[in-house]
Amino acid sequence: MPMSRLPGPRSLAGQLFAMQAVLIAVIVTGYALFTYVSDHRQAGQAAGRQAMAVARSIADAPSVRQAVATADPTARLQPYALRVQRDTGVDFVTIMNPEGIRWTHPDTGQIGRRFLGHIARAQAGESFTETYTGTLGPSVRAVTPIEEGGEIIGLVSAGIRVEAISERLQDQVTALLGVAGGALVLGAIGTYVINARLRRSTHGMNATELSRMHDYHQAALHAVREGLLMLDGGFRVALINDGGRELLGVSGKVVGRSVADLGLPGPLTGALLSSASRVDEVHLTGTRVLVVNTSPVSGGERRGTMVTLRDVTELQSLTGELDSERGFTQALRSQAHEAANRLHTVVSLIELGRTDEAVDFATAELELAQALTDQVVAAVDEPVLAALLLGKAAQANERGVEFVVAEDSRIDDRLLPPSLPARDLVTILGNLIDNAMDAAAGGPAGARVTVTAYTDDADGADGSGLVLRVADTGAGVDPAHAEAVFERGWSTKSTTAPGGRGLGLALVRQTVRRHRGTLKVSEAAGGGAEFEARVPLPTVDAAAPAGPTSPEAGSRSVRG
């Protein structure tokens, strides 16, 4: 026999609906019961007052006192009592002698019998009301004396049956139940409507499921290494994970603050404040290169923006190194092609019997090739910079640009501290040289790029500084653009040019700033632009050779 499946827990909206429905039912039922009891008590009190008024009116009537004095009071009082009973709406009017023997009664068979009820207080001259079960059943009755000249000559009792009182309340109870039922229905409908909206908001999940989803949400939020940022409709931070705080460099209370108040770079702030989607946009902060994606969150209306951040600082640096290696490889390929041509020339000279000319030609080529390495290594003994300069020299030769390493350049091996990684050197000097070669190649004839690298004690008492200076013979930089040239996206290249869109110099400035250095651009002595980066080196030996004392110092021309 298949087992029936137990029903699962109600959704949160269902639980709230059931609770609210029960609460409304209890309140309405309690109010109806309280109102019924209160009205029943008030109806009994009103019946007592009515009966007392009728009884006092009869006791005060002169005709009643006159009839009591006759030999047969019943003959005159019975018709009168029935008429009063009919006109006033009471259920009985009983007039009796001071001992309680009835002179009148709705049931004529009860006339002459003793009144059923308490009359002692009336016999003492007091009017009172009570609930008592007599010949007509339970009733609310009033008893009052009939006095003549200070003497009690009779008693009057008027009463209303309890059953009649209940019948009077029936219409009120029916109306009350109708109102209570209407209130319950309206409350149920309102609760259903509210909880229907709640079901849509909670996607029909119960409290346990919502709690579990919250735990999953928090775990995922803090486990993801990428930055996650949620902005509300007013571009205020609604949610941010640990990765987002780290990548944006923000701390303290961030949730609730506007993106414009976070102190982020202008282009990044503009991207986050934009209502348009952004896909894999590269933005620079003070120390990182971030890939930013934004997507609006909508549900019939704009509710906010979802932002993801990825750190590609290391990737961008590696890409720069790869570009340098690719350029170096292309230059080596070109050099190999030229070497093959020269080798064919040597072989041809030998075949022609011109051995001396072949030896002279080969010796000259060897000396030129060795000079290239000797000149660079003599100027810069630091291996990473030397390799970079050799590669850039070959690349410049390929592009027809004269590559010059200034003679006053001097950086010894193991001079640079661990705080300045080789990768950062490649980023700074490689991008400056690439930018200079692009400018020189597009300038007038005699394109030349001059590189100066040395350590300088003039950066402060705490230590020396590394100076990297690159000058070109290009068109130069407009002084009005001296700051804009380092902004992300500023470029004189076409949008289709390889490596365009102004990222190189922005990366240079970011790297220099990360090492608390300075970067500036000015007009070169021979025209064109001169970029100078200074990076503090507190651990550099103070005895290292100083930089040039005169701009007229010599240089080494390195030609491939």
N, C-alpha and C positions, 0 to 999 in steps of 0.2 A: 504494500500500500504506500503510494508516494506521500512523503511528508509535506505538509503545507508550509509555505515559506512565511517566516515571521515578518510582519511589516517593519520596514526600517524606520528610523527616527524621523519625526516630522521636520520639515524645514523650519528655519528660524521664523519666517513669516507665518507659517502654519501654527507654530507654538504660540506666537504672540496673538494671532487671531483667536485661538481657542481660549487663551487666558483672558483677553479683553472681552470676548463674548460671555464667558462665565462671570467676569466681574460686573459687566453691565446687567446681566440677568439677576445677580445677587442684589445689586443696588436697587434695581427697579422693583424686585419682589419685596425686599425689605421696606422700601418706601411705601409700596402698596399696602403691606401688612400694617405698618405703623399708621398710615392714614386711615385704614379701616378701623383699627382699634380706637384711634383717637376720635374718629367720627361716631363710632358706636357709643363711646363714653359721653361725647357731647350730645348725642341724640337722646341718651337716657336722662341727662341733666335737663335738656330742653323739655322732654316729656314730663319730668317732675315739676318744672316751672309752670307748664301748661296746666297740669292737673291741679296744682296749688291755686292758680289764678281762677280756674273754674270753681273749685271748692269754696274759695273766699267770696267769690261773687254770689254764690248761692247762699252762703251763710249770712251775707250782709243784706240779702233781699228782704224788704219788709213783708212781702207776700208769704215768704217762707216762715217768718216768725209768727205771722198771723195764723197760718195753717197749722203750725205746731200746737197752738193754743186750743184748737178745735178738738172735738171728741173723736173724730176720725181723720187724722192727718194724712193717711194714705190716699184718701179720695181726692184730695187737692194736690198733694205733692207728687204722686206717681206720674200723672200726665206732664207735670212741669219738669220733672227730672228727665223723662224720656225726650222732651223737646230740647232741653239744654244739652243732653247727651248728643242728640242729632246735630244741633247747630254748632257745637264746639269741637266735634270730632273726637271726643273721648270715648272710651269703650264702656264705661259704666259710671253712673252717679247714684250713690247710695246715701239716703238721708235716714238717720236713726235717732232713737231716743238716747239720753245720756248713759244708759246701761248697755248700749250697743245692739238693741233690737231694731231690725230693719223696718223702716216705713216704706222705702222704695227699693226697687232692684230691677235690672233689665229682665231677669227671669222672675215672673210673678210668683212662682212657687217658692222663692226664697224669702218673700216678704213675711215678716213676723219671726224670722229666725235670727240667731245671733250673728253679728258681723264677724267674718273671719279676718283677723288682723289685730294689730296692736292699737288700742285706743286710750291707754292710760295717760299718755302725755296730753292728748286732746281733752280728756276729762279734767286735767289739771289746768286747762286754758291755753295750751301750747299748740301751735300748728306745726306739722312736720310731714316729711315724705319718707317713703320706704318702698322697697321691692319685696312683694309678698305673693305667695301662691294661694289664691282664693278659689272661688267656685268657677271663675272664668280662666284659670290658669295663672302662670306668673305674670305680674303686672307691676308697673310703677304707679304708686297711688299716693295721694295727699289726703291727710285727715285734719280737719279744723273744727273748732267748737262753734255752736250757734249761741250767742249770748243775748240776754235781754235783761237790762237793768242790773248788770254785773253778775247775773246768774246764768249758768249753762243750762239751756233748755233743750239742746239737741246736738247732734254731731253730723258732719257732712264729709263724705269721702268720694273723690273723683279719681279715676285711674285709667291708664292706657296699658294694654297688654304688651308684654315684651315681644311677642310675635309680631304685633303690629309695628313696633319700632323697627324690628329687623326688616319687615317688608318695606318700610319707608327708606331704609338704607340700601335696598336692593338696586334701585336705579343709580344711586351714587356709586355703589360698588361696581356696577356694570360699566359706568362711564370711567371710573378709575382704572379698571382692568383694561379698558380700551386704550386709555392714555398710556398705561404701563406697557401694553403690547406694542403700541406705536413707537414708544421710546426705545424698546428693545430692538424692534426691526430697524429703526433709523440708526441706532448704535451699531447693529450688526453690519448694515450696509456701509456705514462710514468706516468701520474697522476693516471690512473686506477690501474697500477701495485703497485704504492706506497700506494694508498689508500686500495688496497686489503690486503696488509701487515698490514696497520693500522687497518682494520676491524678485522683481526685475533687477533691483539694485544688488541683491545678494545672490542672484542667479539660482534661486531655489535651494541654496545650501543651508544646512542646519548649523547650530552654534558650534558643534564639534568640528564640522567640516571647515567652517570659517576660521576657527582657532588653528586647525591643522594647516590651512592655506597660509595663514599669517606666519606660522613657524617656518613653512617652506620658503615663503617670500623673504623673510629675514635671513635665513640660511643662504639662499641663492644670492641675495643682495650683497652680503659680505664675502661670499666665496668667489664671486666673479672678479678677476683681476682688472678687467677693463673698467673704465669709468662709466657709471650710469647716472644720469641726471634727468629729473622730471621737473618741468616747469608748468605752473598753472596758467590759466588764461591771461593773467596779468604779468606773465614772465617773471614770476617770483619762484624761488626754489621750493618745490613741494617735497622733493626726495633727492637724496644724494648718497651714494655708497662710499666706502672707504677708498676705493680706487679713484673715484671722481675727486675726492678731497685731495688726494696725493697728486694727481695729475694737474689739477688746477692750482695747487699750492694754496688752498684756503683752509682755515681752521676756525674753531669757535662755533658759535651759533650761525649756521648758514641757512637752515630751513626758514622760509618766510621772508628772506631778503631778496630784493630785486637783483637780477643778473647785472644790471648797470652799476650796482654798489659793491661788487665783489673785487674790484680793482684788477680786472683781467685786461689784456691788451685790446686796443680798439677793434682791430679786425675780428678777433674772436668774440668779443662782446656783440658786435654787429651781426655775426653769424647766428649767435644764440637768440638774439632779439628778432631775427627775421622770421616772418610767417611762412616763408617758402622752405621747402625741404632742401637739405644739403646732403650731398653724397660724396663721401671720401674727400672732403676738403682738408688741405694741409694748413695748419695754423701753428704759429710759434708763440710760446710763452717765454718767460725769462730763462728757463733752463731746459725746456722740452720742445720736441716737434710732435704735434698731435694731429691725428686724423679724426675729423669731426663728422658725424652723421646726425642729422636732425630729421624728425618725422612728426607731423602734427597728430595729436590724439583727438579724435572727433567722435561724437555720438549724437549726430543731429545738429550739433553746434561745436565750435572750437572749445575744447576743454583744456588744452595745454600742448606741450611739446616734449617729446621723448628724445633725449640726447645720449649718444654713445661716444666715448672717447677712447682712442687707442694710442698708446705711446710708441712712436716710430723713431725716437731719437737715435737709438742704436742702429736701426735699419737705415735711416737716412745717412748716418755716418758711414756705414758699410757701403751704401750705394755710392757715396762720394769716392771712397777708396776704390770701389770697382770701376767707376768711371775713369779714375786716374790710371788704374792698371790697364783698362781697355785702350786708353790713349797711348800708354807706354807700349802696349803690344802692337798697336797699329804703327807706331813710330819704328819699333824694332822690325816689323815686317817691311816697312819702307827701307830701313837701313840694310836689311838683308838683300832686298832687291838691288840697292845701290852697290852693296858689296859684291853681288854676283856680277854686276856690270863691270866693276873694277877688276874682278878676278878674270873675267873674259878678256879684259884689256891686257892684263899681265900675260895671260896665256898666248894671246895673239902676238904680243911683242916678242915673246920667246920663240914662237913659231916663225916669226919673220927674221929671227937671228939677231934681234936687238936686245941682247941680254942685259947690257948695262942700263938701257932705258927702262927695262922691266924691273930691275932691282931698285932703281931710283924711284920709280912710280910706286912700287909696293912699300918701300921704306917710308916715303912721305905719307902714305895713307895710314900706316901703322902709327907713325908719330902723331898724326892728327887725331886718331882714335884714342891713343893713350893720353894725349893732352886733354881731351874732353873729360876723362875720369880724373886725371891728376888735378886739373884746375878746380873741379867741383869739390873733390875730397880735401884739397889744400885749404879751401875756403870754409867748408863745413864738414867737420869730422863726425858729427852726429849722424849715425847710420840712417835713421828714418828720413831726416831732412836731405841727406846726400842722395839717397835713392829717389826721393821725390823730385829733387832738382835735376838729376840725370834723366829721369823719365820726361820731365817737362821740357828739358833741353832738346831731346829727340823729337818730342811732339812739336816744339816751336820750329825746329828745322824742317819738319814735314810741311808746316804751314807757311814756310818762307818768312818766319819772324826771327830776328836776331835775339838770342837769349843771353843776357849778360848777368853774371854774378859779380857784384861789386868786390873789389880787392880788399876792402876793409871789413868784409864779412868774416866772422870768426866765431864758430861754435864748436867747442871740443866735445869729444865723445864722453859720455856719462856726466855731462854738465847739467842736463835738464833733470829736475827732480821727478819722483813718481807722481806728484800731484798734477803734472802736466802730461797726460797720456799722449802717445804717438798719434793716436787717432785724432786728437784735437789739433795737433800740429798739421796733420794732413788736411783737416777741414779748413783751418785758417789759411795756411799758405797755398794749398792747392786751389781753393776757390778764388783767392786773390790773383794768382797767376793765370788761371783760366779766364777770369774776367778781363785781365790786362791783355792777354793774347787776342781775345775777341775784339777788344777796342783797337789794338794796334793793327790787327789784320784788316780792319775796316777803315783805317786811316790812310794818310798819305804814304808815298813810297818811303823806304827806309824804316820799315816797321821794326820796333825794338821794345823789348821788355827788360827792365833792370830790376834785379832782386838783391836786397841787402838784408843780411841776417846777422845779428850780433847781440851781445849782452851789454847792458848799460847800468852803471851805478847811480844814475841820476834819478831813479824812480823813488828814492826815499831811503831813510836810515835803516829801515828794517831789512833791506836786501836789494838785490839787483833786479833787473827786469829784462825780459826777452823782447827785442825789437825786430819786427818783421816788416820790411818796407818794399813795396812793389810799385814801380813806375812804368808808364807806357807812353807811347808817342801817338796815342789816339786823339779823339776830338776833345777829351777832357770832360769834366763834370761841371755843369752850371752851379755856381755858388748857391743859387736859390734852392737847389736840389741836394745840398750837402747832407741833409738828414734823411730826406725821402729816399735816397739811393739805397739805404740800408733797410727799408721797409719791405715786408713780404708782399710780393706782387708787383713791385716797381721794377721796370726793366726797359732798356732801350731796344731789346731784341723784338723781333716779330713774334706773334703768338705761336707760330709754327716752328720757330727755331728750336733746335734741340737744347734742352736744358734751360729754356727761357722761363719767363714768368717770375724772375727776380727772387729766386730762393737762395742762391749761392751766397750773396752778400748778407742776407738776413741770417743765414746760418753762421757766417763768420762773426757777426756782431753778437749773436746769442752765445757762441762759444767764448768769445773774448770777455763778455760780461760775466759768464759763469766763473771765470777765473779772476774776476774783479779787475779786468784790464780796461784799456781805452782803445777806441778805433776812430780814425778820422780820415778825411779825404781832402786833398788840396791840389793845387796846380803844380805839375812837375816842372823841373828846371828847364827842360827842353820842350815844353808843351805837353799836352795830355794830362793825365790824372796820376796822382801819387797817393796810394793808400798806405797808412801806417798803423800797425797793431802793436800795442805794448802790453805785455803780460807780466805781472809781478812774479818774481822767482825768489822767495825768501830764503830758500836753501841753497841758492847758487853761491859758489865760492866768490868772496869779494875780490879775490885776486884775478879773476877772469879778465881777459883783455877788454878794454873799454872800446866804445864805438868810435866812429870818425869824429875828428875835430873840425873838419872843413868839408863843405859840400863839394869841393874840387878834388876830393880824393879819387885815386884811380879805380879801375874796375877790370875784371876779366871778361873777355868776350868768348862765350862758349858756342862754337858753331859745330854742327854735326858734320 
